[in-house]
Amino acid sequence: MRPGLETIRALLGGLDHPERAFRALHITGSKGKGSVAAMSAAVLGAAGRSVGLYTSPHLVSYRERIRVRGRPIPREAVTRGVARIETLAAELLAAGRIDRAPTFFEVTTALAFDWFRAQEVDDGVIEVGLGGRLDATNVLDAPVGVITTIELEHTDVLGPTLEDIAREKSGILHRGMRAVVGELPPPARGVVDRTADALGVPVWHLGVELHVGPRDLSGTSQRFAVSTPIGELERVTLPLAGAFQAGNAVLSVAATGAYAERVGLRLPPDAVRAGLKAVEWRGRLERIAARPPTYLDVAHTPESAAAVAAGLAELHPFADPEASVVLFGCLSDKRAEEILDRLAPLARTIVVAPLRSARAAAASSLRRVALGRFPRIVEATDIAGGYALASASVGADGLLLAIGSDYLAGELLESLEGRPDDEPDLSDPGLGGRPEAPAAAAAPGRAR
C-alpha cells in the first residue's frame, strides 16, 4: 500500500486512458460504501444500463472485485490483463516514468478500468479502496461522489483524528460534482462541508435533504419509503437487513438520481425499486443458516459492530444471550476491545479464532481481550473449526453471529461452499497459500 496517484496515472496513460471511456459514480466512506456501490449498480442495471462495478476487498474470489452486468471478470481476462499491465509497468520503470513497481491495488484498478472499456460499459460504479484523496481510483471525472460514513480507521495512513480522515475522504470531491453524504460525526461533517463549499460542490446530507420513512420488517428483508430532493419513492423493498442498510439505500437512490440528471439518463421509479429489490451483497448481516439462526458480517470497527448488534436485535428480539454465540476473528490493528464491548450484550459465549493472514490477531490475544466481556471463551485453531464449535454451542433460543473481518467472512464462506478449482490463489503470500477448502457438500441444508 503506497498512497499516491503518480503510478496509477502512468499506468492508465500507458493503457490509453480507459478511465475516460465511461462515466462514473465514485463512492468512499468508512463503512457502507460497498453496499451503496452494489445497490447503485443494481439500480442502474435495472434501468437497462451496462454497468461496471469495482469493489474491494473480495471475500472468496479475486474476480468478485470487477464485475460487468453482474458477472465477475473471467479468469482468462485477469491473466491477460495482469500480464499486459506487468509488461507496461516494466517499460515505465525502464523509461524512468515511474519510480517503483505498482501495488496490488493499482494493478487491480488499472485492470478494472481496462476491462470496463473493453466491455463498453455505460457507467462505472467505483468504490474507493482506502481514504480517497490519494486512492488509486481518484483519477475519475465523476459527476457524483458519495461519502457514506467517517470513523476512526486506518489511522496510520489516513491520520489520527476524524478531521484528518474526513480530509482524506473528501479528496474525491471536485468542481462540477454533486456530493451525497451520510450521517457524519460533527467534526468530520464540518471538514466535508467546508471542502465542498470551497469547490462549489452542492451537498445532500442523510437526515437533512435525504430521509428514510418508517420501516416494515419481514425476515431479512425490509420495506420503507425514501425521500430525496429529486422526489419521494414509496414501498421500496430491500433484501438486506438492518437500519444501516436502509440508510445506505437512501444514499444510493439519491446518488443514482443525481447521476442520472447529470448524464441525461432516464431513471424510472420502477427501475429504482427493481434494482434495490434484486440487490445481492454478501457478508452484510447475511443469514447463512436457518437452524440455528446464523449470521455473517464483515464489520471490523466498533461502530459497525454496534450497527450489526442493533440489526440482530430487530431480527431476533427474543434471542437469549445465554444461548447465543459470537464467532470472532480480526486483524491485529483493529480496535478489538471496543468491538467486543458492542457485541458482549448479544451472547455469553464467544469463540475466537485466528484469520489466515500474517496481520491476524492471535487467538490467545483475542482470548485476553474477551476476558471480562464474555463469561465463556473458547479458543479455536481456525475459522472453520471455530464455526463448528460455535454452531454446536448455540442453545435452543439462541443465535450465532460470525463477525470481525472480510477475511473471516471469506474463509467461512469458502469452508461452507468451496471455491472453483481454477480459482487463482491470492491468499496472503506470507502464509504459503490457502489450504484446500472442504467440499460445499460438507454443509448440507444450509439456507440463505
N, C-alpha and C positions, 0 to 999 in steps of 0.2 A: 504494500500500500504506500503510494507516493503521491500525495495530493499535488495537483498542478495540471495545466492544460497544454503545455508545450508539446508533449509527446503525442497525446491523442490528436492534436491538431495536425501534426506532421503525418501521422498515420492516415487520417481522413483525407488530407491533401493528396497523399500518395495513391489513395483509392479513388481519386477524383470526386471527393466530397459527397458521399452517399447521404449524409445528414441533410443535404439540401433537396433531396428528391421527394420529401414528404413533409406535411405539416405535422406539428407535434403538440401534445398536451404533456407538460412537464410537472412531475409530482415529487415533492420531498416531504419530510416530516420524521419525527422520532418514532412514531408508530402509526399504523393505519394507511401508510402510503401504498403498500402493495394491494390492500383491499380496495382502496379508491381506484387504483390503476386497473385492477381486474374488473370492477364494476363499470368503469368508463369504457373499457374496451368492449365489454358485453353490450353496453348501450349503443355505442357507435356501430357495432356489428349488426345489432338488431335493426338499425336504420339502413342496412344494406351496404355499409361501407366495408372495404377491405382494410383490416386493422392489424398493425404490428404491435405486439405487446412485449415490452422489455422489462423484466423484473429481476430482483435478486434478494437473497440468495436462493438457490434451489433446495428442494427437500430431498429428492431421491435421484433425479436425473438432471444433469447439466443442461440438457436440451429444454427443460422447463423454462429457462430464462428467456428464451427467444421464441416467440410464437407468432404465427400469421394465420389469421382467421381461426384462431383457437388451436391450431396444430403446432406442436413443437417442431423446431428446426430439424430436418433429417440428419441422421448420423453422418452421412456422406458429405452433406453441406458443411458440417462442423469441420470434418477432416480437411476438405479442400480449402475452406475459408481460413482456417488457422494456418495451414501451410503457406497460403498466399501472403498472409499478414506477417508470418515469420520471415519469409523471403524479403518482403518490403522493409521490415524493421532492420534486417542485416544491411540492406542497401543504405538506409537512412543513417545508420551508425557509421558505416564506412565513409559516407559523404560528410559526416560531422553535422548532420541536420538534427540529430537527437544525441543526447549525451549518456543515455542508458537504455537498456532493454525495456520494452513496455511491460507493464504489470499485467497480471491475470485479468483484472477488471478492464484495463484499457484494451486488451486484445478482444475481450468478450464484447465490449461496447462497439468497437470497430466491426466485428463480425456481425453483430445485430443490425447495425445501420446498413451494412453492405447487403445483408440478406433481405432487409425490408425493401431496398431499392430493387434488387433482383426480382422480388415478388410483386413489385409495382403496387405497394400498399398505398391507400389513400391517406391514412392517418397513422401516426405513431403515438402510442401511449407509453411514456418513458418514465420509469421510476429511477430516482437518484440512488446511487449506491451508498454514499456517505456524505453527509453535510449538504453541499450544494455549490458554493462559490467555486471551489477547486475540484469538484467531482468531474469525472471524465464525460458525463452526459451533458455538462453545461457548455455545450457548443451549439445548442439549438436556438433557432429564432422562433421560439414557441409563442403563439398568440395568447396562451393561458398557462398560468403557473399556479400550483396548489401547494400550500404548506399545511399539512394536516394537524400536527401537534409538535410541541417542543418540550423535551425533557432533558435531564442530565444524562448524557450518553456519549461514549467515545470522547471523554473529556481530554484524553491525552492528545487527540488530534484536533478536536473542534474547540477546545478551550474549557476552562473550569466552571464557568457560570452560564446561566440561562441566556444572558445577554450575548455572551460570546457565541453560543450555539445558534441563537437567533440570527446573528450577523452572518454566520456561515450559510445557514439555510435560506435566508432572504437574498443570498447571492444569485439565486436563479431568476430573480425579478429583473426586468429590463424595460426600457421605454417601449411603449406600444403594446404592452401586455395587459391583460386583466388578471388580477390575483384573487384566488379563493382561499380563505384561511379558516382553519378550525378554531376551537376554543383554546386559547393560549394563556399561559400564566402572564399576569400583567407586565413583568419586566420584559418578557420575550415579545409580547404583543407591541409594546412601545417601540422596540427596535424594528420590528417588521413594518409597523405603520410609518415610522419616520423614513425608513428606506423607500417604501412605496411612494410616500409624498415627494421625496427628493427626485424620484424618477418619473413622477406624474402617472403612476400606476394606480388605477382605481381598485379598491379592495371590497370584497364581500366577506363578512365575518359570520361564522356559525353562531347563532344566538342573537344576532343583530339583524342582518338582512336575510339570513337563512335560518329556517326553523323546521323542526320535526314535530308533527302532530301526535296526538295520543296513539299509543301502540297497542295492537291486539296480538297476543302471542298464541301460536299453535305449534306445539312441538319445538323444533329448532327453526321454524320459520316465524316471521313477524310481518304485520301489515300496518301501515301508517300513511299519513299524508305528509307531503313536503311542500315548503313554501320558499320561493326564491324571487328576486326582482323580476325574473322573466315570467313567472306565473306560479299557480298552485297546481299540485298534482295529487289527486285523491287515490286512495286504495292501491298504494304501492306495496307489492309483496316481495319480501327479501328472504331467501332461503339460508340466511346466516343469522346466528343468534347473537344477542347482546345489544344493549342500548348503544354501545360504542359503534356497532355496525350500522345502526340507523343513522347516527351522525355522519359516518363515512358515506352512506348512501346520499345524504343531502349534499355533501361536498361534491360527490360525483355528478349528481343531477345539475348542480349549479355550474360545475366546470364544463361538462359536455354541452350544456345550453349556451354558455358563453362562447365556447369553442365554435359551436355551430353558427352563432351570429357572426363571429369574426371571419370564418372561412366561407360564409354563404351557403351553409348546409341546412336543409330542411330536416328537423328532428321532431317527428310527430310524438305526442304524448304516449301513444300506444307502443312506440319503439322503446321509449324510456322504460315503461312498465315491463315490456317483454324482456329487455336486456337485464334489468335487475332481477326479475323472477328466475332467469336462467343462469345467473352468475354462479361459478364454482370457484372456491378459493380454499384450498386445503390447509389444515393445521390451525384454523382460527375458530376456537370453541367448536371444533368438529366432533360430532358423535361418531366414534369408530366402533362401538359395540353397544348393543341394547341391554344385555344381561351379563354382568352388572352394567348399569349406565356408565359408559366410559367416554371421556372427552380428551381431546388433544389440542394443545395450544402452544404456539411458539413464543409466548410472552417471555421477555427476559429483562424487564425493568419493573420496579415496584408499582409504577402507575399502571402498566399493562396488566400486571398480576391482579391489582385491585379491580380493574375493569372486568377481567375474567371471573373473579370471585363474585362480582355483582351479577354477571350474566348467569352463572350457575345458580345463584340464589333465586333468580327468576324461573329458571328451567325446573329446578327441584327445590321448591320452598320447604319441603318437609324432610329433606335428606338428613340423616342422623350423622353428625360429625364423628360419633363414636364408632360408626360402622363404615366410615368413608376413609379413603386412602389417597395420598398425593404421591406420585412418582416424579422425582425431581432430579435434574442434572443441568449444569450451566457451565459457562466458561469462567475462567478464574478471575477475569476482570469485571465481572458483574457484581451488583450490589445484593449478594445472596441474603444477607441478614434482613434487609428491608423487604425483599421479595417474599421470604418465608414469613415475615410478620403479616403480610397481606393474605397469605394462604393458610395460616395457622387456624383461623376460625372454621375452615371448611372440614378439617379432618383431625383426628387424634393420632393417626398413623402416617408416617412418611417413609418411603423407600427412596434412598439416594443411590445414584449410580454415576460413574464417570462416562463422559462422552468420548467418542473416537476422534479426538483432536489433541494435538500437542498443547493446545491452550486450555484444555478442560480442567475444571476444578476436580481435585481428587475426591473420591467418595469419603475418605476419612476426614477431609476438610469440611465437606458438606455435613457430615455427621456432627461435627463440633458446632457448626452453625445452627443445626436443628435442635441441639440440646436446649432445654428450657422453653422451646416453642412447640414441640410435639412430644407427647408422653411416650410414644412408641416409635423407635427409629430402627429401620432395617437397612443394612448396607449391602448392595449388590455389586457384582463384578462388571456388569454391563447393562445397557438399557433393555435388551431383550430379556435377560434374566430378571431384571428388576420388574419388568412388566408382568412376567409370570408370577412372581412373588406378590406383587400388588393386587393382581386380579384375584388370586386365591385368598387374599386377606380382606376383601370387601364383604361387609355384612349384608343382611337381607334388606335393610333400609338405607344402604349407603351408596356411594358412587366413587368412581375413580377418575382422577384428573392427572394426566401426564403433561408436564409443563416445564419450561425453563430455557428452551433454545430451539432454533431452527435445526440444529444438529440432532437434538433429541427427537424432534418430530420426524426428521428424515430417517433416522436409524429405526425408529419404531415402525413407521410405515413400511420400510424395506423388510424388516423382520416378519411383518404380518403378511405382506403382499408380494414380496420378492422384487426383483428388478430384471429387466430383459438381459439375456445372456450377452448380447452385443453392446450393452451399455458401457461406454468408456469409464474406467475407474478414475475418478477425480477426487479421491479421498485425500486427507492430509498427508503429504509426502513424508512427514516426519514419523508416521506410524507404519509405513511399509504396506499401505493398501488396506482395503476392507476385507474382512473375512467373508466367506460365501454366505449369502442370505438364505435362511430356511425357505423352503418352498411355500408359496402362498397357501397351498392346501393345508398347511400346518395349523391354520386358524379358521376352521370351517364355521360357517354360520355367522360370520361377523356381519353386522348390519350397520350401514352408514346412513 
